[in-house]
Amino acid sequence: MKTKINKIGFEIEGEFNTTSENLVKKHGVIKSDGSLHPCEDSCDNLEPMEFASSAYEIKDISKIKNLFDDLSKSYLDNNFHYNDSCGFHIHLSFRPVLPVEIISLEFAKYFMDKLKNKYPEEYKDRKDNTFCNPFYSEDRDIAYCNDRYKAINFMPSFRKRNTIEFR
């Protein structure tokens, strides 16, 4: 059986206020995240938080679009913004549950090469980033790695949520 994406979810770190919380509440939850820091020019009414979306079936693209429309409106209304400490994570679940074509060093290298070519500056910035390190040295790292702070979080995310996380 060929692997297919089943569901998609997002973790969006940023600075939110209660108005933005109400805007996005229909799409997920906003919670605290100790890894975030307020930016120096942060508004007093915004707090560093993480938005965790609902899991959307891949066929529900209109619901995903609504999420980002609401987030964009919140941003334009100054009820949400991001800063340098914020991250954006995408969680994918699959059918079959264990996507053997993806959990491999070959896929990790392919994905990171594409990322490096498409976004060279961002890739360079990640080299020393402890929250989304782009490097795996061998397949064993992927299968047994308990470090969730990789650009592709294979096994820790899979063990916890049956997803693969792209950070």
N, C-alpha and C positions, 0 to 999 in steps of 0.2 A: 504494500500500500504506500502510495506517495504521500509525504507529509504535506499537510495544509494548515494554514493559520486558522485557528478556531476563534479566539477572542483576543482583544487588545485593551490595555489599560495604561494609564499615564500617571506618573508622579511629577508634579510641577512644583518646584520650590520657588518661593518668592516672598515678597512682602505684601500682606493682605490686610484689609480692614473688615469690619463687620458687614459693610455693604457688599463687598466682593464675596464674602462668605455666603451671604444670602443669594447672590447671583449664581454661584456655582454649586450651592448645596444640592440642587436637583441632579447634579452630575457626579457627586461623590462626597468626600469629607475633607475638611481642612483640619490639620493637626499640627502640633508643635514638632520641631525638628532641631535638635541640638547642634547640628552641623552648620546651621545658617547664622549669619551675622548681619545686623542692619548696616546699610551703607551709610556713609558719612552725611550725605544730603537727604537721608530718609525723612519722610513726613512723620510727624508725631503720631498720626492715627494709623500707621501701618506697622505690622509686626512680622518678623521672619517666621514663615509657616510653610507647611507642605500640603499641597492639594493632592489627594489620591482619588483618582476617578473610579467610577464604576467600571466593571469589565463589560466591554461592548462586543457583541458578536460582529465579526468582520463584515457581515452583510448589512449591518446597521450604520452605514457610512453617514447617513443624515444625522443620526444622534451624535456621532463624533464631531461632525461639522458644527452642530449646535453648541457643543461644549466649547469649541474654540471660538465661535462667534461670541458666546457669553464671556469668555475669558478676555477676548479682544475688547469688548465693550467695557468690561471692568478696568482694563488697562487704560483705555481712552478717557474714562471717567476718574482716573487717578485713584482707583480703589485697589489696584494691584500693580506691582512692577517687580522686576527681577534686579539682581545685582551680581557682582562677581563671585559671590559665594554660593549662588543658586545653581541647581542642576535641573535637568529634564531627563526623565527616565521613561522608557517605553517597555511594557511587559507584554509578551506574546505567549499565548497558550496554543497548543497544536493538537491536531488529530493525525495520526495516533498521538497519544499523550507524550511519549518520549520521541522527539524528532531526531532520529539517528543521523540524518543528513546534515544536521546543523551542529550537533554537539561533537565538534571535531576541531583539531588544530587547523586543518585545511580551510574550514569555513571561517574560523577566527582570523586567519591570515588574509583570506580573500576579502572579508568585510573590512578589516583594518586597512588594507591596501587601497580599497575603494574610498574609504573615509579620508585617508592621507592624500590621495590624489584630488579629491573633490574639495576638501577643506584643509589645505596644508597648514595654515596659521593655527587653526583650532587643534589640529593633530599635534603640532609642535608644542602648544600650550599644555597638552595632556601628558606629555612625556614624564613630567615630574609631579603630576597631580596624583595625590594619594587616594582620591575618591573615584577615579575612573581610569586606572592604569591600562594602557592599550596592549600590554605584552603578556604573552604566554610563551613558555619555552618548549613545551612538548605536550602531547596528548594527555599524558598522565596529569599534568597541571589542570587540565579541563575536567577530567573525570573525578579527581580527588581534591581539588582546590576548595578550601573553605573560605577563601577571600572573596567577599562579595563586592569589593571595590575594584572591579575590573570593568573595562569598557563594555565587555560582554560578560555578564554575570550568569554563567551557565548553571552550575550545580547548587550553590547556596539558594538561589532564587527558585530553582526547580524543586529542591527539597521542601522549601517553605510554601510555595504557591503553585507548583506545577507550571511555572512560566520560565521563560528566559528573559532576562532584563538587559536592555541596551541603555547604557548610561552616557 
